[in-house]
Amino acid sequence: MEEKREKFVRLAEQRANRALNDIRLIGNLSNRNAYSFTEEDVKKIFKALQKELDQAKSRFSEAEGASSGDFKL
């Protein structure tokens, strides 16, 4: 049983850290000197991120859950 726990911890740390880094990189897109975007673009990005977070969280309390696919603006 501990082997499963160790695998979970290892993968959870790797994946969470990768996700956190990617979110930081999304934050870098807020530089208006380097990028052009609309408020609608920002809303779409954060709506998609929140939806995936909600789905991932619900999968820990439910037996099934599916990803909505890739993000597109």
Chimera marker file (.cmm) of the C-alpha trace (Angstrom):
<marker_set name="trace">
<marker id="1" x="0.000" y="0.000" z="0.000" r="1" g="1" b="0" radius="0.5"/>
<marker id="2" x="2.858" y="2.406" z="0.816" r="1" g="1" b="0" radius="0.5"/>
<marker id="3" x="4.172" y="1.940" z="-2.731" r="1" g="1" b="0" radius="0.5"/>
<marker id="4" x="0.944" y="3.467" z="-4.081" r="1" g="1" b="0" radius="0.5"/>
<marker id="5" x="1.260" y="6.342" z="-1.611" r="1" g="1" b="0" radius="0.5"/>
<marker id="6" x="4.843" y="7.037" z="-2.635" r="1" g="1" b="0" radius="0.5"/>
<marker id="7" x="3.878" y="7.014" z="-6.304" r="1" g="1" b="0" radius="0.5"/>
<marker id="8" x="0.968" y="9.383" z="-5.617" r="1" g="1" b="0" radius="0.5"/>
<marker id="9" x="3.152" y="11.820" z="-3.679" r="1" g="1" b="0" radius="0.5"/>
<marker id="10" x="5.874" y="11.785" z="-6.324" r="1" g="1" b="0" radius="0.5"/>
<marker id="11" x="3.488" y="12.356" z="-9.224" r="1" g="1" b="0" radius="0.5"/>
<marker id="12" x="1.296" y="14.856" z="-7.343" r="1" g="1" b="0" radius="0.5"/>
<marker id="13" x="4.309" y="16.996" z="-6.471" r="1" g="1" b="0" radius="0.5"/>
<marker id="14" x="5.678" y="16.901" z="-10.024" r="1" g="1" b="0" radius="0.5"/>
<marker id="15" x="2.353" y="17.687" z="-11.667" r="1" g="1" b="0" radius="0.5"/>
<marker id="16" x="1.280" y="20.358" z="-9.174" r="1" g="1" b="0" radius="0.5"/>
<marker id="17" x="4.642" y="22.122" z="-9.449" r="1" g="1" b="0" radius="0.5"/>
<marker id="18" x="4.456" y="21.998" z="-13.253" r="1" g="1" b="0" radius="0.5"/>
<marker id="19" x="0.912" y="23.418" z="-13.157" r="1" g="1" b="0" radius="0.5"/>
<marker id="20" x="1.940" y="26.175" z="-10.740" r="1" g="1" b="0" radius="0.5"/>
<marker id="21" x="4.842" y="27.136" z="-12.986" r="1" g="1" b="0" radius="0.5"/>
<marker id="22" x="2.574" y="27.228" z="-16.040" r="1" g="1" b="0" radius="0.5"/>
<marker id="23" x="0.101" y="29.455" z="-14.170" r="1" g="1" b="0" radius="0.5"/>
<marker id="24" x="2.965" y="31.819" z="-13.337" r="1" g="1" b="0" radius="0.5"/>
<marker id="25" x="3.844" y="31.887" z="-17.034" r="1" g="1" b="0" radius="0.5"/>
<marker id="26" x="0.239" y="32.770" z="-17.882" r="1" g="1" b="0" radius="0.5"/>
<marker id="27" x="0.574" y="35.657" z="-15.434" r="1" g="1" b="0" radius="0.5"/>
<marker id="28" x="3.568" y="36.893" z="-17.424" r="1" g="1" b="0" radius="0.5"/>
<marker id="29" x="1.207" y="37.439" z="-20.362" r="1" g="1" b="0" radius="0.5"/>
<marker id="30" x="-0.233" y="40.430" z="-18.486" r="1" g="1" b="0" radius="0.5"/>
<marker id="31" x="2.644" y="42.617" z="-19.714" r="1" g="1" b="0" radius="0.5"/>
<marker id="32" x="0.885" y="45.034" z="-22.071" r="1" g="1" b="0" radius="0.5"/>
<marker id="33" x="4.229" y="46.242" z="-23.425" r="1" g="1" b="0" radius="0.5"/>
<marker id="34" x="4.841" y="42.786" z="-24.883" r="1" g="1" b="0" radius="0.5"/>
<marker id="35" x="1.313" y="41.486" z="-25.598" r="1" g="1" b="0" radius="0.5"/>
<marker id="36" x="-2.041" y="42.687" z="-26.839" r="1" g="1" b="0" radius="0.5"/>
<marker id="37" x="-5.157" y="41.152" z="-25.307" r="1" g="1" b="0" radius="0.5"/>
<marker id="38" x="-8.721" y="41.984" z="-24.422" r="1" g="1" b="0" radius="0.5"/>
<marker id="39" x="-10.597" y="41.637" z="-21.165" r="1" g="1" b="0" radius="0.5"/>
<marker id="40" x="-12.627" y="38.926" z="-22.896" r="1" g="1" b="0" radius="0.5"/>
<marker id="41" x="-9.409" y="36.975" z="-23.598" r="1" g="1" b="0" radius="0.5"/>
<marker id="42" x="-8.493" y="37.169" z="-19.914" r="1" g="1" b="0" radius="0.5"/>
<marker id="43" x="-11.965" y="36.036" z="-18.854" r="1" g="1" b="0" radius="0.5"/>
<marker id="44" x="-11.797" y="33.044" z="-21.230" r="1" g="1" b="0" radius="0.5"/>
<marker id="45" x="-8.397" y="31.978" z="-19.910" r="1" g="1" b="0" radius="0.5"/>
<marker id="46" x="-9.433" y="32.096" z="-16.262" r="1" g="1" b="0" radius="0.5"/>
<marker id="47" x="-12.843" y="30.549" z="-16.912" r="1" g="1" b="0" radius="0.5"/>
<marker id="48" x="-11.159" y="27.588" z="-18.623" r="1" g="1" b="0" radius="0.5"/>
<marker id="49" x="-8.602" y="27.232" z="-15.830" r="1" g="1" b="0" radius="0.5"/>
<marker id="50" x="-11.282" y="27.390" z="-13.143" r="1" g="1" b="0" radius="0.5"/>
<marker id="51" x="-13.425" y="24.827" z="-14.955" r="1" g="1" b="0" radius="0.5"/>
<marker id="52" x="-10.521" y="22.370" z="-15.122" r="1" g="1" b="0" radius="0.5"/>
<marker id="53" x="-9.665" y="22.971" z="-11.461" r="1" g="1" b="0" radius="0.5"/>
<marker id="54" x="-13.280" y="22.329" z="-10.457" r="1" g="1" b="0" radius="0.5"/>
<marker id="55" x="-13.398" y="19.139" z="-12.526" r="1" g="1" b="0" radius="0.5"/>
<marker id="56" x="-10.093" y="17.870" z="-11.145" r="1" g="1" b="0" radius="0.5"/>
<marker id="57" x="-11.225" y="18.578" z="-7.589" r="1" g="1" b="0" radius="0.5"/>
<marker id="58" x="-14.529" y="16.785" z="-8.115" r="1" g="1" b="0" radius="0.5"/>
<marker id="59" x="-12.732" y="13.700" z="-9.427" r="1" g="1" b="0" radius="0.5"/>
<marker id="60" x="-11.262" y="13.183" z="-5.957" r="1" g="1" b="0" radius="0.5"/>
<marker id="61" x="-14.747" y="12.838" z="-4.484" r="1" g="1" b="0" radius="0.5"/>
<marker id="62" x="-16.456" y="11.158" z="-7.448" r="1" g="1" b="0" radius="0.5"/>
<marker id="63" x="-15.628" y="7.967" z="-9.271" r="1" g="1" b="0" radius="0.5"/>
<marker id="64" x="-15.663" y="9.512" z="-12.738" r="1" g="1" b="0" radius="0.5"/>
<marker id="65" x="-14.870" y="12.796" z="-14.418" r="1" g="1" b="0" radius="0.5"/>
<marker id="66" x="-13.765" y="13.850" z="-17.866" r="1" g="1" b="0" radius="0.5"/>
<marker id="67" x="-11.594" y="16.619" z="-19.183" r="1" g="1" b="0" radius="0.5"/>
<marker id="68" x="-13.213" y="19.170" z="-21.437" r="1" g="1" b="0" radius="0.5"/>
<marker id="69" x="-10.239" y="19.136" z="-23.808" r="1" g="1" b="0" radius="0.5"/>
<marker id="70" x="-7.645" y="21.688" z="-24.787" r="1" g="1" b="0" radius="0.5"/>
<marker id="71" x="-7.968" y="25.408" z="-24.239" r="1" g="1" b="0" radius="0.5"/>
<marker id="72" x="-8.555" y="27.676" z="-27.250" r="1" g="1" b="0" radius="0.5"/>
<marker id="73" x="-9.126" y="31.424" z="-27.304" r="1" g="1" b="0" radius="0.5"/>
<link id1="1" id2="2" r="1" g="1" b="0" radius="0.2"/>
<link id1="2" id2="3" r="1" g="1" b="0" radius="0.2"/>
<link id1="3" id2="4" r="1" g="1" b="0" radius="0.2"/>
<link id1="4" id2="5" r="1" g="1" b="0" radius="0.2"/>
<link id1="5" id2="6" r="1" g="1" b="0" radius="0.2"/>
<link id1="6" id2="7" r="1" g="1" b="0" radius="0.2"/>
<link id1="7" id2="8" r="1" g="1" b="0" radius="0.2"/>
<link id1="8" id2="9" r="1" g="1" b="0" radius="0.2"/>
<link id1="9" id2="10" r="1" g="1" b="0" radius="0.2"/>
<link id1="10" id2="11" r="1" g="1" b="0" radius="0.2"/>
<link id1="11" id2="12" r="1" g="1" b="0" radius="0.2"/>
<link id1="12" id2="13" r="1" g="1" b="0" radius="0.2"/>
<link id1="13" id2="14" r="1" g="1" b="0" radius="0.2"/>
<link id1="14" id2="15" r="1" g="1" b="0" radius="0.2"/>
<link id1="15" id2="16" r="1" g="1" b="0" radius="0.2"/>
<link id1="16" id2="17" r="1" g="1" b="0" radius="0.2"/>
<link id1="17" id2="18" r="1" g="1" b="0" radius="0.2"/>
<link id1="18" id2="19" r="1" g="1" b="0" radius="0.2"/>
<link id1="19" id2="20" r="1" g="1" b="0" radius="0.2"/>
<link id1="20" id2="21" r="1" g="1" b="0" radius="0.2"/>
<link id1="21" id2="22" r="1" g="1" b="0" radius="0.2"/>
<link id1="22" id2="23" r="1" g="1" b="0" radius="0.2"/>
<link id1="23" id2="24" r="1" g="1" b="0" radius="0.2"/>
<link id1="24" id2="25" r="1" g="1" b="0" radius="0.2"/>
<link id1="25" id2="26" r="1" g="1" b="0" radius="0.2"/>
<link id1="26" id2="27" r="1" g="1" b="0" radius="0.2"/>
<link id1="27" id2="28" r="1" g="1" b="0" radius="0.2"/>
<link id1="28" id2="29" r="1" g="1" b="0" radius="0.2"/>
<link id1="29" id2="30" r="1" g="1" b="0" radius="0.2"/>
<link id1="30" id2="31" r="1" g="1" b="0" radius="0.2"/>
<link id1="31" id2="32" r="1" g="1" b="0" radius="0.2"/>
<link id1="32" id2="33" r="1" g="1" b="0" radius="0.2"/>
<link id1="33" id2="34" r="1" g="1" b="0" radius="0.2"/>
<link id1="34" id2="35" r="1" g="1" b="0" radius="0.2"/>
<link id1="35" id2="36" r="1" g="1" b="0" radius="0.2"/>
<link id1="36" id2="37" r="1" g="1" b="0" radius="0.2"/>
<link id1="37" id2="38" r="1" g="1" b="0" radius="0.2"/>
<link id1="38" id2="39" r="1" g="1" b="0" radius="0.2"/>
<link id1="39" id2="40" r="1" g="1" b="0" radius="0.2"/>
<link id1="40" id2="41" r="1" g="1" b="0" radius="0.2"/>
<link id1="41" id2="42" r="1" g="1" b="0" radius="0.2"/>
<link id1="42" id2="43" r="1" g="1" b="0" radius="0.2"/>
<link id1="43" id2="44" r="1" g="1" b="0" radius="0.2"/>
<link id1="44" id2="45" r="1" g="1" b="0" radius="0.2"/>
<link id1="45" id2="46" r="1" g="1" b="0" radius="0.2"/>
<link id1="46" id2="47" r="1" g="1" b="0" radius="0.2"/>
<link id1="47" id2="48" r="1" g="1" b="0" radius="0.2"/>
<link id1="48" id2="49" r="1" g="1" b="0" radius="0.2"/>
<link id1="49" id2="50" r="1" g="1" b="0" radius="0.2"/>
<link id1="50" id2="51" r="1" g="1" b="0" radius="0.2"/>
<link id1="51" id2="52" r="1" g="1" b="0" radius="0.2"/>
<link id1="52" id2="53" r="1" g="1" b="0" radius="0.2"/>
<link id1="53" id2="54" r="1" g="1" b="0" radius="0.2"/>
<link id1="54" id2="55" r="1" g="1" b="0" radius="0.2"/>
<link id1="55" id2="56" r="1" g="1" b="0" radius="0.2"/>
<link id1="56" id2="57" r="1" g="1" b="0" radius="0.2"/>
<link id1="57" id2="58" r="1" g="1" b="0" radius="0.2"/>
<link id1="58" id2="59" r="1" g="1" b="0" radius="0.2"/>
<link id1="59" id2="60" r="1" g="1" b="0" radius="0.2"/>
<link id1="60" id2="61" r="1" g="1" b="0" radius="0.2"/>
<link id1="61" id2="62" r="1" g="1" b="0" radius="0.2"/>
<link id1="62" id2="63" r="1" g="1" b="0" radius="0.2"/>
<link id1="63" id2="64" r="1" g="1" b="0" radius="0.2"/>
<link id1="64" id2="65" r="1" g="1" b="0" radius="0.2"/>
<link id1="65" id2="66" r="1" g="1" b="0" radius="0.2"/>
<link id1="66" id2="67" r="1" g="1" b="0" radius="0.2"/>
<link id1="67" id2="68" r="1" g="1" b="0" radius="0.2"/>
<link id1="68" id2="69" r="1" g="1" b="0" radius="0.2"/>
<link id1="69" id2="70" r="1" g="1" b="0" radius="0.2"/>
<link id1="70" id2="71" r="1" g="1" b="0" radius="0.2"/>
<link id1="71" id2="72" r="1" g="1" b="0" radius="0.2"/>
<link id1="72" id2="73" r="1" g="1" b="0" radius="0.2"/>
</marker_set>
